[in-house]
């Protein structure tokens, strides 16, 4: 199995799991465990933007991070997440191997943050999304929600 195929298998599996976690964020919740942390809705939006950035970036040959205002509802975030997931999978599948193997600059506000191959950048983004998904799982019970299975049973879903 080539690296692109392997990545896409993990990407799709983890994206489905992430969707289940995001769907548990209660609508209207303003919970944050500490004043320095972001709302779960804001983290969910960052995940959605990262998915978009990676797919568009590999297709374009560069990634330029720009945070956009967080939508006011989880319904809007989940709708956009679903749209990005389907569109992103198609973009990632369509990108040729040369695009994945080429250097991919990552910038924010015009400042270069990193340059790695598309493959390395893709894995890095996936791991960051999984990290943020884990943050959200720690918010769910204090928000009055439940934690879905991620890699195995939880106290809420045996």
Phi, psi and omega in degrees: 000133179280166186296322179299313179298316178299311180301312183299325176297313178294316181304310183293318179296311182293325179295323177295316178297317179300319180301319179297321179293312181299324181294344180273352179290120182295136177300134177084000181289134175247023182292138168212139184289343182204149180302338180278347184266164179270160173293152177303321179299321178292322177292319177300322179292320178300317177303314181298317179293323178295320177300315181296313183301316181296310182298313180292324182294317178294320179296322184272329182098010175198151178243130177231105184288131173215114179289133176251156181304138180288129176302153185285346182232152174293327178303316179294319180295315180294323177298315179291322177302311181299319179295316180293323180298310182293313179294321181294319178300317180296317179297317181293319178297321185285336182294131182285164184302327178298321179294321180291327184273344184284156173300136183235103179288141178241117181236161174215123180060032180083357181258127179288127180260328187193153169223119177219171174293161176304319178301309182296320179296319181299312179297320179299316178296317179300315180295324178293320177297317178298319176302311181293326175299319177298321176303313183297322181299330179285344178274333194301308182296315177299338177276358181089017181252192179235160181257121178284166174298136176248290176247004180174185184301154173238174176296339181266334180224087181295000000 
